[in-house]
Amino acid sequence: MSQTVDRLRAAPPRSWLFVPALKAREWIPKAAAAGADAVIVDLEDATAPAEKERAREFVRDLQLSDAPDASEGSATNEQRPWIFVRVNLDPETLELELSAAARSGAVGIVIPKVDAPGMVVGAAWHGLALVPMIESARGLIRAAEIAAAHEQVAAIAFGSFDFAADIGAVVSKDGREIEHARQMVVVAAAAAGVASIDTPWLDLTDADGAGEEAARVRRLGFSGKLAIHPKHVAPINAAFTPSEEEVRHARGIVEALDAAIAKGSGVATFEGRMVDRPLALAARRVLARADLARGRG
């Protein structure tokens, strides 16, 4: 596993903002200014079919230099969004797009409509971080295999709109019809030790709604959320940022268990409740999210 993948798993981006490939040079700085933790340069849905060849060449020549690297202790790097490229699954152009993404300087690839582990393995030759998207019934059934398909998988993402179309669901605003699918994506990601990213909020005019949904899916276990508008970024980030009380509580749990282990015990008590390793693991995740939020602002 690369340092980049390890870092993405340990402290996953909260917000993943799509930008059209042909507008990447102009929109990546705007995405960073909006506070996006990760930017996805989109060769798929945000690029018209007639423009895909030109967009692919544009991505290849981006020479991205503002993405974070895997180095520790760089305040400058902490302020930069991770840059990914979403490719198309057209077998005639996939290799060209993977090569273009690798040459662009992006840290990773977002692979749409993945329904089998082999699709992940086939995209791993370039050594970049991989984010397969679960967007079909077949993909959901095999989500655990997909998440564990290769050591370069940093996260799996849920694409609810294609998924709903695939199963014939009509999804209401509260998303109750796809709640089970969301939970399955979270469980698959957790089983593989990778991050889980929720589907975008579609209402461009309702930033509060994006934040409310982000808060709800965080409680389900998601570590971040896709975004299709810069106005959604801040509320998503806020939803995935632990409160001061959550940080205090998490730090207390970790310190209590560490002290107990130092004395030869595997359990501790904190604020009248038993603390063991699973609780400490969850607490460390809270602290990692808080560290990320401090770095991003």
ZIJOSUL-V54444 format. One record per pair of residues at least 6 apart in sequence whose C-alpha atoms are under 7 Angstrom apart, sorted by the first residue. I is the first residue (numbers start at 0). J is the second residue. Records with the same first field share a line. If there is no record, write none. Layout:
I->J + J
This chain:
0->150 + 151
2->69
3->68 + 69
4->128 + 151 + 153
6->69
7->153
8->153 + 193 + 194
10->287 + 288 + 291
11->194 + 222
12->36 + 37 + 223
13->36 + 222 + 223 + 224 + 235 + 236 + 239
14->35 + 36 + 37 + 223 + 224 + 225 + 226 + 232 + 235 + 236
15->35 + 36 + 37 + 38 + 39 + 224 + 225 + 226
16->35 + 37 + 38 + 39 + 225 + 226 + 227
17->38 + 39 + 40 + 41 + 226 + 227
18->26 + 39 + 40 + 41
19->40 + 41 + 45 + 46
20->40 + 41 + 42 + 46 + 54 + 58
21->54 + 57
23->40
30->38 + 229
31->79 + 80
33->229 + 232
34->232 + 233
35->80 + 232
36->80 + 81
37->80 + 81 + 82
38->80 + 81 + 82 + 83
39->82 + 83 + 84 + 85
40->83 + 84 + 85
41->84 + 85 + 86
42->51 + 54 + 85 + 86 + 87
43->85 + 86 + 87
55->96 + 99
58->99 + 100 + 103
59->99 + 100 + 102 + 103
60->103
61->103
62->103 + 104
63->103 + 104 + 105
64->104
65->79
66->79 + 80 + 81 + 82
67->76 + 77 + 79 + 80 + 81
68->76
77->294 + 295
78->294 + 295
81->106
82->105 + 106 + 107
83->105 + 106 + 107 + 108 + 109
84->100 + 105 + 107 + 108 + 109
85->108 + 109 + 110
86->96 + 109 + 110
87->93 + 111
88->111
101->125
106->127 + 128
107->127 + 128 + 129
108->127 + 128 + 129 + 130
109->129 + 130 + 131
110->130 + 131 + 132
111->131 + 132
112->132 + 133 + 134 + 135
113->131 + 132 + 133 + 138
114->133 + 135 + 137 + 138 + 141
115->138 + 141 + 145
116->144 + 145 + 148
119->131 + 145 + 148
120->148 + 149
127->151
128->151 + 152 + 153
129->151 + 152 + 153
130->152 + 153 + 154 + 155 + 156
131->155 + 156
132->155 + 156 + 157 + 158
133->139 + 142 + 156 + 157 + 158
134->157 + 158 + 159 + 161 + 162
135->161 + 162 + 165
136->162 + 165 + 166
142->184 + 187
143->187 + 188 + 190 + 191
146->152 + 155 + 187 + 188 + 191
147->191
153->193 + 194
154->188 + 193 + 194 + 195
155->188 + 194 + 195 + 196
156->195 + 196 + 197
157->184 + 196 + 197 + 198
158->198
159->198
163->169
170->176
182->219
185->195 + 220 + 221
188->194 + 195
194->222
195->221 + 222 + 223
196->221 + 222 + 223 + 224 + 225
197->221 + 223 + 224 + 225
198->224 + 225
199->224 + 225 + 226 + 227
200->209 + 226
203->228
206->230 + 231 + 234
207->234
209->231 + 234 + 235
210->234 + 235 + 238
213->224 + 235 + 238
214->238 + 239
217->239
223->239
224->235
226->232
240->288 + 289 + 292
241->285 + 288 + 289
246->285 + 286
249->282 + 283 + 285 + 286
250->282
251->269
252->269 + 274 + 279 + 282
253->279 + 282
255->267 + 268 + 269
256->266 + 267 + 274 + 275
259->265 + 266 + 267
265->275
266->273 + 274 + 275
267->273 + 274 + 275
268->274
